[in-house]
Amino acid sequence: MTIPASKLIELPSRRQFCATLAATASAVAFGPATLAADSKKKPRLNYILSSAMYGYTALEEILPEVKKTGATAIDIWPKVHGNQREQINEMGLDRFAELLRKHDIRLGTLTSYALGPFKLQKEMHVAKQLGGDGVVLVCAARGPRDLTGDDLKSAVGDFVEKMKPHVEVAEATGCTIAIENHSNNLIHSRDSILWFAELAKSDRLGLAFAPHHLPQDSDMIAKLAGAVGPKVYFFYAQQHGKGSREKLPQNEMLTQMPGRGPLDFAPILLELLKTGFQGYTEIFMHPVPRGIPILDSTAAITEEINRSRDYLNKCLEQA
């Protein structure tokens, strides 16, 4: 089903939109299901830990924290948010792979905003060496901004077309590309997310769904998540809170974290559950300035992440 641009003012029902996507989304695999589709099982999230939460802390210190946060995998960030991707270059792939084995975790994601969507191919080959099938590369969709209607649909279609050679490499390497609805990029608004979810047919190209960059209306975000859920391959558990652009007192900065700020994550997670969400969930926030740890010690950061994890797990109890 193609949704006319004139109809994008109203969100399609979850059933309508999911019917469009089901045939292309079901083959994506990321390891354990993030939210169990079997009603007999307790719904759960498949957590991944962002290295950027710890600033420029050494990987040797971060990796032992992964399991402490209930995560199974690490998301590696480059400068300026973190420098763990650069650390891997310095230590070499073999040494990093050894550290992953030592702590019994896997590489789940290489966050690649600096490279952008059209320079990911080398990273995909690195990901294959380090993690095998299922590594997600997250970036934003560069392109024209503030488009609407047919112009927006056309621009999103052009972007998807340009991604085809990169999707082919993703298929060959077993990786998946997840495009975040990031502000000041082509894919950022509700309508652009809907068009992308419909036009991106490959099961190796999907969404990194970020409530932080959407209007902070839980019901609207939940309806959107329900509509595009089969194409959500990565979920940022982050809200806008008091913002992430200006230096704020620590307690205000932390309002980006789930359970700290006003955004209700329960209906959002419920809608993802209904679509059989299969991706990673990352508890996340941006410090100011970028590149510093979100709190003063590694132990305090892990404790704060677990505080948000407890909140999200309680949200799942409503499912």
N, C-alpha and C positions, 0 to 999 in steps of 0.2 A: 504494500500500500504506500503510495506517495502522498504526503501531506502538503496540500497547496500552501504556498506562502501566505495567502490571505487567511488561512485557518490557524496560523501559528499564534494568534492572539490567545486562543484557548488551548490548553494542554490536551493532547489526546489521552484517552483512558489508558491505564496500564495494559489492559487486555489488548486493545487495538495496537498499541505501539510494540508491545512484546511479541505479538504475532508476526510483525514485520521482521523483527530481529532474530527470532528464535533459531531460524535455520542457519544463520551465520555465526552466532555467538556460542553455541553449545560445545564447540570443539576445543575451546581454550582451556589449558590446564596449568594450574599453579601449585600443585601439591594438594595438601588438605583443603577441603572446601571451607571457605570463609564462614559462610552461614549454612548450616546443615539443611538440606532440602527435605530430608526424612523427618516427618513430624514426630517420630518416636524419639528422636535425638534432641538433646538440649541445644538450641541455637548457639553458635559461638563465632567468634571472630578470629581470623588468622592474622595475628599481629606481626608487623615488621618494625624494626627499630631504625630510626634515622640517625646516622652518624652526626648530622649537623646539630642535633640537640646538645651535643657536647663540645661545640665549637671546634677548635683545632687540637683537641685532645688526641693523644696517640691511639692508634688502632689497638695496640696491645692492652690499653686500659679500657677501651670501649667494648671490645668483643665479649669479655666476660659478663657484661651487663645485659646482653641480648636475652638470654634465658631468664634473667631476673625480672625482666619486663613482660614475661609471658610470650615473647616473640620467638619465631623459629628462624628468622632471616635478618640480614643487615641491608640497609639502604645506604649506599655509599655516595656522599656528596663531595663535589669539588669546591674550590675557592669561588666566591668569597664566603659562602655560608658555612662551609667546613673545608678541610684540606685533606680528607682521607683518600680521595682519588689520587692526589699528588703523592701521598704517602705510599700508596700501592706502587706507583711508578718508581719510587725511590727504593723500596724493598724488593721489588720484583714479584711477578705473578706466582712463582713457586713458593716464595715465603708467605705470601698472603693466603694461598691455598692451604698451606700447612697450618696457619693460624685458624682458618675456618674448620679444618678437621680437628684440631686440638680442642676447640670449644663446641664441636658437634653442631654447627650451624651452617647455613648456606648463604651464598650471595643471592639476594632476592631482587634487588633493584640497583641500577646505576642511574642516578639522577643527572640529567644532561642538559640543563637549561642553557649553559654557555655555548654548547655546540649547536643547539637548535635542531629542528626535525630533519634537516637535510644533510647533516654531517655525523650521522649515528653509525654508519656502517662499520668503521673501525672498532667502535665500542661494542658492537654486537659480536664481533669475533673475539674480543677480549672476554665478554660475558660468557661466550660458549666455552672458552678455556677454563673459566673459573667456576661456572655454575651449572653448565649444561642446560637442558631444556627448562623453560619457564622463567628465565630472567627477564624482568620488565625494565625497559628504558623509558624514563619519564621526561617529557619536555613540553614546551608550549608551541602553539601554532602561530608562527610569524606570518603576517599578511595584513591586508587592509583592515581598518578598524571602523566601528560605528556604522556598519552597513545594516540595512533592513530589507525585508521583502525579497524580491527576486534577486536583487544585487547580492544579498547575503547568501542565498542559496547557491548562486553561481560561484561566488568566491570560495565557499566551503567545498563545492564540487571540484574546483580547480586545485585546491589544496590536496584533496584526497587523490586526485589524479597524479599530482607531482610526487606523492608519497609512494606510488606503486613500486619504483625500483628499490626503495628502502624496505618496503613490505616484503619484497622477494628475498632480500637478504635476511630479514627477520625469520621468514619461513625456513630458509636454509640453515640458520644457526639455532633455531628453536627459541628465539627471543620473541618478545611482544613489545610493541610501541604503544605507550599510553600518553595521550595528549591531555594536558591539564587545561581546564577552563580558567585560564589565568588572565587577570586584568590587563588591559592594553595590548591584547592579542586578538587574532581573528576568532578563535573559539573562546568566548568568555561569557556571552549572554545566554539566557535560557533558549532563545530561538536558534542561536548558532550551535548550541549543544544538541538540540533536537535534530537539526539538519545533519550535523556530523554523524550522529548515531545512526541515522537512516542511510547516509551515503557511503559510510565506511564499511564496505561489505566484508572485507577480509577479517578473519578471526585473529589476525596478528596485529590489528590496528584498532585501538579502543580509547576509552576515556580514563583519565585520572580525575575523579570527581572531587571538587574542592568547594565545600560550602563557604569557606572563608571568602571566596571571590564572588559570592552571590548575595543578593539582598537577604538580610537576616530574618527571613520569614520561614519558620520551620515547616509549615504546611506546604508552602510553595516549593521549597527544596525537596520535601518528601514526595510530592506529586511528580516533580521532575526526575527524581531518583527512580521512582517506580516506572516512569515512562521509558527511561533509557538504561535501566538496570542491567540488562543482558550485555550491554557494551561497556559497563563500568568494570575496569580491570584493576583499579587501584583507588582506594578511598582515603582522602585526607581527613582525619578526625581533628579538624581545626575550625574555629569560628573567628569572626572578626573581632569580637570583644571590644576593647578600647582602641584597637588598631595596632599596626605593626610598622608604621613609618616614622614615628617620632619617639624619642626617648621618653619613657614613662617610669613612674615608680614601679618597683618590681611586682607588687600585688596587682597593679593595673595591667602590666604587660602580660601577666599570666592569665588574664581573662580570655586569651585566645584558646586556652586549653579546654577540652570537653569537661563539663561539670563546674568550671570556674565562671564562665560568662553566661549570658542569658539564653543562648540557643538551646532548644530542646532537641537532642539527638534521637530520642526514642522513635518518633514517627519516621524519621529518615532511615534508621536502621530497619524498621519494620517493613518499609517499602522495598529496601534492598533484599531483605529476607524473602519477600514474596517472589522476587525475580530470580532467586537462586544465585545470588552474588557469589563469585568464585575468586575474587581478588584479595590482595593484601589490604589491611587497615593500618594506617600509620598515625599514631598520636603525635601531633606536630604543632609547632608555633615558630614565629620569627622573633628573635631578639633584636634589639637595637643597641649598638650597631651590629650588622651582620658579622658572623664569624666568632662571636663570643659565646661561651656556654650559656644556657638559659638560666642557670643557677650557679652558685659559687663552688660546688663540688660535684664530682661524679656521682657520689652516693645520693646527694640531694636531687639531682636530675632524675635518677632512676626512681626515687621515691615519688617525685611529682608525676612522672609518667604512669606509675602504678596507681596513683590517686585517680587519674583520668581513666585508666583501664577499669578500675572498680566501678566508676560511674557508667561507662559504656556497657559493662556486663550487667549492671542493674537495669539499664535501658532494655537489654535483650530479654529480661524477665517479663516484659510486657508483651513480647511476641507470642 
